[in-house]
């Protein structure tokens, strides 16, 4: 169960990380990266940061860039959000869009098959 505090902190981290990545980071590996969600652990010590990469770089390069910038992110978050302790950031590729496209393709295939069967019966 997610507490209100977890939700608020996740929301603040989400907004600030997106802002930092799009406006302040000069690492070319981070161009085209957008944070899609942040989940905070119950003890507020760890944050899972989900992102999508539209730059065309490999996921390994993007992850390396994010991990390299983690100390910068944590330092800036501490200052901007006046946090005593900033959660440890763990970056994960968000595959939700990939799954959604796969589901769309499967649904289209089912519709086509149903249409063919319907046409064959008539």
BELLINLIN-V495136 format. One record per pair of residues at least 24 apart in sequence whose C-alpha atoms are under 10 Angstrom apart, sorted by the first residue. I is the first residue (numbers start at 1). J is the second residue. D is the distance in whole Angstrom. If there is no record, write none. Layout:
<<I J D> <I J D>>
This chain:
<<1 42 8> <2 39 9> <2 40 8> <2 41 9> <2 42 7> <3 40 10> <3 41 10> <3 42 8> <5 40 9> <5 42 9> <5 44 9> <6 38 10> <6 39 8> <6 40 6> <6 41 7> <6 42 7> <6 43 9> <6 44 7> <6 47 10> <7 38 9> <7 39 8> <7 40 8> <8 40 10> <9 38 9> <9 39 9> <9 40 8> <9 44 8> <9 47 10> <9 81 9> <9 83 10> <9 86 10> <9 87 10> <10 37 8> <10 38 5> <10 39 6> <10 40 6> <10 41 10> <10 44 10> <10 47 8> <10 48 9> <10 49 9> <11 37 8> <11 38 7> <11 39 9> <11 40 10> <12 38 9> <12 77 9> <12 80 10> <12 81 8> <13 37 9> <13 38 7> <13 39 9> <13 40 10> <13 47 9> <13 49 9> <13 73 10> <13 74 10> <13 77 8> <13 81 9> <13 86 10> <13 87 9> <13 89 10> <14 38 6> <14 39 9> <14 49 8> <14 50 9> <16 73 9> <16 76 9> <16 77 7> <16 80 8> <16 81 9> <17 49 9> <17 73 7> <17 74 10> <17 76 9> <17 77 8> <18 51 10> <20 72 10> <20 73 8> <20 76 9> <20 77 10> <21 66 9> <21 69 10> <21 73 9> <25 69 8> <25 72 9> <25 73 10> <27 62 10> <27 65 7> <27 66 9> <27 68 9> <27 69 9> <28 55 9> <28 57 10> <28 61 10> <28 62 9> <28 65 8> <29 53 10> <29 55 8> <29 56 10> <29 57 7> <29 58 9> <29 59 10> <29 60 10> <29 61 6> <29 62 5> <29 63 9> <29 64 8> <29 65 5> <29 66 8> <30 54 10> <30 55 8> <30 57 9> <30 61 9> <30 62 6> <30 63 9> <30 64 9> <30 65 6> <30 66 7> <30 69 9> <31 55 6> <31 56 10> <31 57 9> <31 62 9> <31 65 10> <32 56 8> <32 57 9> <32 62 10> <33 62 8> <33 66 9> <34 94 10> <35 91 9> <35 92 10> <35 93 9> <35 94 9> <36 93 9> <36 94 7> <36 96 10> <37 92 10> <37 94 8> <38 89 9> <38 90 10> <38 91 9> <38 92 10> <39 89 10> <39 90 10> <40 87 8> <40 88 10> <40 89 9> <41 87 9> <43 87 9> <44 85 9> <44 86 8> <44 87 6> <44 88 9> <45 85 8> <45 86 7> <45 87 4> <45 88 6> <45 89 9> <46 86 8> <46 87 5> <46 88 5> <46 89 6> <46 90 7> <47 86 9> <47 87 6> <47 88 6> <47 89 5> <47 90 6> <47 91 8> <48 87 9> <48 88 9> <48 89 6> <48 90 5> <48 91 6> <48 92 7> <49 89 7> <49 90 6> <49 91 5> <49 92 6> <49 93 8> <49 94 9> <50 90 9> <50 91 6> <50 92 5> <50 93 6> <50 94 5> <50 95 9> <50 96 10> <51 91 7> <51 92 6> <51 93 5> <51 94 5> <51 95 9> <52 92 9> <52 93 6> <52 94 6> <52 95 8> <52 96 9> <52 97 9> <53 93 8> <53 94 9> <59 92 10> <59 93 8> <62 91 10> <62 93 9> <63 90 10> <63 91 7> <63 92 8> <63 93 8> <64 91 10> <66 90 9> <66 91 7> <66 92 10> <67 91 8>>
